[in-house]
Amino acid sequence: MSSAASLACKVCAEPALRVGVRRGTFKDQLFEIFRCDNCGFVFVGNPWLDYKEIYSESYYKGQGADRFVDYEFELRNPEKTVRQYEWRGIVEVIRSHVPLRPDVRWLDFGCGNGGLVRYGREHLSCSVWGYEEGWIRDQALNLGIPVMTRAALDSAVGTFDVVTAIEVLEHVTDPLEELRRIRSLLKPGGLLFITTGNVAPHRERIFEWGYFLPEVHISLFEPRTLVRALEQSGFRAEFKGYSRGFDDIIRFKVLKSLGFHRTSAGERVLPWKLLSRIADKKSRVTAHPIGWAE
């Protein structure tokens, strides 16, 4: 393990200070945590990079680093999973910013099991595609969900009107590289909608934040961090706050964090418009910006 007191921030290049170590709960390793006071970026300095092992079949079944996910169940039971609330909410958020006409092309970048892609194709008239490289990709393809290969994606530069990156950026070692790649896929004026944890409310308690799993969540962002990263990657950042659709997105996040995979009569009667607002005051997930391709 490195004992460096600081590393260059991968967003603003200023020195990021080592703030401590955290032992993984899945992989028995001490992960070094660094924080940049200049832009707010928090990252793992010695990340686990064996992607084939990390994003194996076990991971997608909730038996890996993130025990709260169950992508295989979601893939086989789209009408029963609580993830449907997230899909519905994302569609509403995108619809509030972009008219989803038949000629619109939407890419879900890092689509996991392709659930959002399938939901969009079933409920919208626009063209929705996915991109994923993990084990689950082939399972989605077997069910007819269109998940692009890297080669197909490389040939689709500048063809998308919308890109979503749902809980993707926290998994990457170089967020600027990933954002620039996404920018290359968008048409000028295209929309990028991101969800990722907001580290700002947990700035002084990073090691107590339940969202932070150092085996897989290796890049953590404050809203100001994302603004800087977007602007350095060819986007204009814009804050929209709590827009239509976030009730459902946060509803899913709350249920997932409590270990619920299936919808139920009990959770359906809860006042989610109120509960989601309360949850967002703590998590501030709606404080992150969206990006417009320039």
C-alpha positions as CSV (number, residue, x, y, z in Angstrom):
1,M,0.0,0.0,0.0
2,S,1.3,3.5,-0.9
3,S,2.1,5.9,1.9
4,A,1.9,9.1,-0.2
5,A,0.5,12.1,1.7
6,S,-1.0,13.5,-1.5
7,L,-1.8,12.7,-5.1
8,A,-2.8,14.9,-8.0
9,C,-6.5,15.3,-8.3
10,K,-7.9,13.8,-11.5
11,V,-10.4,16.6,-11.9
12,C,-8.5,19.8,-11.2
13,A,-4.8,18.5,-10.9
14,E,-4.3,20.2,-7.6
15,P,-2.8,18.2,-4.7
16,A,-5.4,16.0,-3.0
17,L,-4.6,15.0,0.6
18,R,-4.7,11.6,2.1
19,V,-7.5,11.6,4.6
20,G,-7.4,8.0,5.8
21,V,-7.9,4.4,4.9
22,R,-10.9,2.2,4.8
23,R,-10.9,-1.6,4.7
24,G,-13.1,-3.2,2.1
25,T,-16.1,-5.2,3.3
26,F,-15.9,-7.6,0.4
27,K,-12.2,-7.5,-0.5
28,D,-9.8,-7.6,2.4
29,Q,-7.7,-4.6,1.5
30,L,-7.0,-1.3,3.0
31,F,-8.0,1.4,0.5
32,E,-6.4,4.9,0.7
33,I,-8.8,7.8,0.5
34,F,-7.8,11.2,-0.9
35,R,-9.8,14.4,-0.9
36,C,-9.1,17.6,-3.0
37,D,-10.1,20.7,-1.1
38,N,-9.9,22.8,-4.3
39,C,-12.7,21.0,-6.2
40,G,-14.2,18.6,-3.7
41,F,-13.2,15.4,-5.5
42,V,-12.8,12.3,-3.2
43,F,-11.2,9.2,-4.6
44,V,-9.5,5.9,-3.8
45,G,-5.8,6.2,-4.5
46,N,-5.1,2.5,-4.7
47,P,-8.3,1.2,-6.4
48,W,-9.0,-2.5,-7.0
49,L,-8.9,-2.7,-10.8
50,D,-9.5,-6.4,-11.6
51,Y,-12.7,-5.6,-13.4
52,K,-13.4,-9.2,-14.5
53,E,-13.4,-10.2,-10.9
54,I,-15.2,-7.2,-9.6
55,Y,-18.1,-7.2,-12.1
56,S,-18.5,-10.9,-12.3
57,E,-21.7,-12.9,-12.2
58,S,-21.6,-12.7,-8.3
59,Y,-21.6,-8.9,-8.4
60,Y,-24.8,-8.7,-10.5
61,K,-26.5,-11.2,-8.2
62,G,-25.8,-9.1,-5.1
63,Q,-23.1,-11.4,-3.9
64,G,-20.2,-9.1,-4.6
65,A,-19.0,-5.7,-3.3
66,D,-22.5,-4.2,-3.4
67,R,-24.9,-6.5,-1.5
68,F,-27.9,-4.3,-2.2
69,V,-28.0,-4.9,-5.9
70,D,-29.8,-7.8,-7.6
71,Y,-29.5,-7.1,-11.3
72,E,-30.4,-10.6,-12.3
73,F,-33.7,-10.5,-10.4
74,E,-34.5,-7.1,-12.0
75,L,-33.7,-8.5,-15.5
76,R,-36.1,-11.5,-15.0
77,N,-38.8,-9.6,-13.1
78,P,-39.1,-6.1,-14.4
79,E,-42.7,-5.8,-13.2
80,K,-41.8,-6.8,-9.7
81,T,-38.6,-5.0,-9.0
82,V,-38.5,-1.7,-7.1
83,R,-36.0,-0.6,-9.8
84,Q,-39.1,0.2,-12.0
85,Y,-39.5,3.4,-10.0
86,E,-36.1,4.6,-11.0
87,W,-36.7,3.8,-14.6
88,R,-40.0,5.7,-14.5
89,G,-38.5,8.6,-12.7
90,I,-35.5,8.9,-15.1
91,V,-37.9,9.0,-18.1
92,E,-39.9,11.8,-16.5
93,V,-36.7,13.8,-15.7
94,I,-35.5,13.4,-19.3
95,R,-38.9,14.3,-20.7
96,S,-38.9,17.5,-18.7
97,H,-35.7,18.6,-20.5
98,V,-36.0,17.1,-24.0
99,P,-39.0,16.3,-26.2
100,L,-38.8,12.6,-26.6
101,R,-39.9,12.5,-30.3
102,P,-39.5,9.4,-32.5
103,D,-36.3,10.9,-34.1
104,V,-34.6,11.2,-30.7
105,R,-31.7,8.8,-30.0
106,W,-31.0,8.0,-26.3
107,L,-28.0,6.0,-25.0
108,D,-27.9,4.6,-21.5
109,F,-24.1,4.5,-20.9
110,G,-23.2,1.8,-18.4
111,C,-26.7,0.3,-18.6
112,G,-26.1,-2.7,-16.4
113,N,-28.8,-5.2,-17.2
114,G,-30.4,-2.9,-19.7
115,G,-33.5,-2.4,-17.6
116,L,-33.9,1.3,-18.4
117,V,-33.3,0.6,-22.1
118,R,-36.1,-2.0,-22.1
119,Y,-38.4,0.3,-20.1
120,G,-37.8,3.2,-22.5
121,R,-38.5,1.1,-25.6
122,E,-41.7,-0.2,-24.1
123,H,-43.0,3.3,-23.0
124,L,-41.5,5.8,-25.5
125,S,-41.5,6.3,-29.2
126,C,-37.8,7.4,-29.3
127,S,-34.9,5.0,-29.9
128,V,-33.2,3.8,-26.7
129,W,-29.9,1.9,-26.7
130,G,-27.6,0.6,-24.0
131,Y,-23.9,0.2,-23.5
132,E,-22.3,-2.2,-21.0
133,E,-19.2,-4.4,-20.7
134,G,-19.9,-6.4,-17.5
135,W,-21.0,-10.0,-17.2
136,I,-24.7,-9.0,-17.3
137,R,-24.4,-7.7,-20.8
138,D,-24.9,-11.1,-22.5
139,Q,-27.9,-11.8,-20.3
140,A,-29.6,-8.7,-21.5
141,L,-28.8,-9.5,-25.1
142,N,-30.3,-12.9,-24.7
143,L,-33.6,-11.2,-23.8
144,G,-33.4,-9.0,-26.9
145,I,-32.4,-5.8,-25.1
146,P,-30.1,-3.8,-27.5
147,V,-26.8,-3.3,-25.7
148,M,-24.1,-2.0,-28.0
149,T,-20.5,-3.3,-28.2
150,R,-17.5,-0.9,-27.8
151,A,-17.0,-1.1,-31.6
152,A,-20.6,-0.2,-32.3
153,L,-20.3,2.7,-29.8
154,D,-17.2,4.0,-31.4
155,S,-19.0,4.1,-34.7
156,A,-21.9,6.1,-33.2
157,V,-19.9,9.3,-32.4
158,G,-22.0,12.4,-32.5
159,T,-25.3,10.5,-33.0
160,F,-27.1,10.7,-29.7
161,D,-29.5,13.4,-28.4
162,V,-29.6,12.1,-24.8
163,V,-27.1,10.1,-22.7
164,T,-27.8,8.9,-19.2
165,A,-25.1,7.7,-16.9
166,I,-26.9,6.2,-13.9
167,E,-24.6,5.4,-11.0
168,V,-21.7,5.1,-13.4
169,L,-19.1,7.8,-12.6
170,E,-18.4,6.6,-9.1
171,H,-17.0,3.4,-10.6
172,V,-14.4,5.0,-13.0
173,T,-10.8,5.9,-12.2
174,D,-10.7,8.9,-14.6
175,P,-13.9,10.8,-14.7
176,L,-12.7,13.4,-17.2
177,E,-11.8,10.7,-19.7
178,E,-15.2,9.1,-19.3
179,L,-17.1,12.4,-19.6
180,R,-15.1,13.3,-22.8
181,R,-16.0,9.9,-24.2
182,I,-19.7,10.6,-23.5
183,R,-19.4,14.1,-25.0
184,S,-18.1,12.6,-28.2
185,L,-21.2,10.5,-28.5
186,L,-23.6,13.4,-28.2
187,K,-24.8,15.9,-30.8
188,P,-24.2,19.5,-30.0
189,G,-26.9,20.6,-27.6
190,G,-27.4,17.0,-26.4
191,L,-28.3,16.3,-22.8
192,L,-26.3,14.3,-20.3
193,F,-28.2,13.2,-17.1
194,I,-26.1,11.8,-14.3
195,T,-27.0,10.2,-11.0
196,T,-24.2,9.5,-8.5
197,G,-23.8,10.0,-4.8
198,N,-23.3,13.5,-3.5
199,V,-20.3,13.4,-1.1
200,A,-20.8,17.1,0.1
201,P,-23.2,16.3,3.0
202,H,-20.8,13.6,4.1
203,R,-17.6,15.6,3.7
204,E,-16.5,15.2,7.3
205,R,-17.9,11.7,7.7
206,I,-16.8,10.0,4.5
207,F,-16.0,6.7,6.3
208,E,-19.5,6.5,7.9
209,W,-21.3,7.1,4.6
210,G,-23.2,3.9,3.7
211,Y,-23.1,4.6,0.0
212,F,-19.3,4.5,-0.1
213,L,-18.1,1.1,-1.0
214,P,-14.3,1.5,-1.7
215,E,-14.0,-1.7,-3.8
216,V,-16.3,-0.2,-6.4
217,H,-17.1,3.4,-5.6
218,I,-13.7,4.9,-6.3
219,S,-14.7,8.4,-7.4
220,L,-17.0,10.6,-5.3
221,F,-18.3,14.0,-6.3
222,E,-19.7,17.2,-4.8
223,P,-21.9,19.2,-7.2
224,R,-19.0,21.7,-7.7
225,T,-16.8,18.8,-8.7
226,L,-19.2,17.7,-11.3
227,V,-19.5,21.3,-12.6
228,R,-15.8,21.5,-13.1
229,A,-15.5,18.0,-14.6
230,L,-18.4,18.7,-17.1
231,E,-17.0,22.1,-18.1
232,Q,-13.6,20.5,-18.8
233,S,-15.2,17.8,-20.9
234,G,-17.1,20.0,-23.4
235,F,-20.4,20.5,-21.4
236,R,-22.3,23.4,-20.0
237,A,-23.4,22.5,-16.5
238,E,-26.8,23.6,-15.3
239,F,-28.5,23.1,-12.0
240,K,-32.1,22.1,-12.2
241,G,-32.7,20.9,-8.7
242,Y,-35.7,18.7,-7.7
243,S,-37.5,18.3,-11.0
244,R,-40.3,16.1,-12.1
245,G,-39.4,12.4,-11.8
246,F,-37.1,12.6,-8.7
247,D,-39.9,11.4,-6.4
248,D,-39.6,8.0,-8.1
249,I,-35.8,8.0,-8.4
250,I,-35.4,8.7,-4.7
251,R,-38.1,6.3,-3.8
252,F,-36.1,3.6,-5.5
253,K,-32.9,4.7,-3.7
254,V,-34.6,4.6,-0.3
255,L,-36.1,1.1,-0.9
256,K,-32.8,-0.3,-2.2
257,S,-30.8,1.1,0.8
258,L,-33.3,-0.7,3.1
259,G,-32.8,-4.0,1.3
260,F,-36.1,-4.1,-0.6
261,H,-35.9,-5.7,-4.1
262,R,-39.6,-6.3,-4.7
263,T,-42.5,-3.9,-4.8
264,S,-45.1,-4.4,-2.1
265,A,-48.6,-3.2,-1.1
266,G,-47.0,-1.7,2.0
267,E,-44.5,0.6,0.3
268,R,-47.0,1.5,-2.4
269,V,-49.3,3.3,0.2
270,L,-46.5,5.4,1.6
271,P,-46.5,9.2,0.9
272,W,-43.5,9.1,-1.4
273,K,-43.8,12.7,-2.6
274,L,-43.2,13.8,0.9
275,L,-40.8,11.1,1.9
276,S,-38.6,11.6,-1.2
277,R,-38.3,15.3,-0.4
278,I,-37.3,14.5,3.2
279,A,-34.7,12.0,2.0
280,D,-33.3,14.4,-0.5
281,K,-32.7,17.0,2.2
282,K,-30.2,14.6,3.7
283,S,-28.7,13.0,0.6
284,R,-29.0,16.0,-1.7
285,V,-28.8,13.8,-4.8
286,T,-30.8,16.5,-6.8
287,A,-28.1,19.1,-6.1
288,H,-25.9,17.6,-8.9
289,P,-26.0,19.4,-12.3
290,I,-27.0,18.2,-15.7
291,G,-24.8,18.7,-18.7
292,W,-25.5,20.2,-22.2
293,A,-23.1,19.3,-24.9
294,E,-21.4,22.4,-26.4
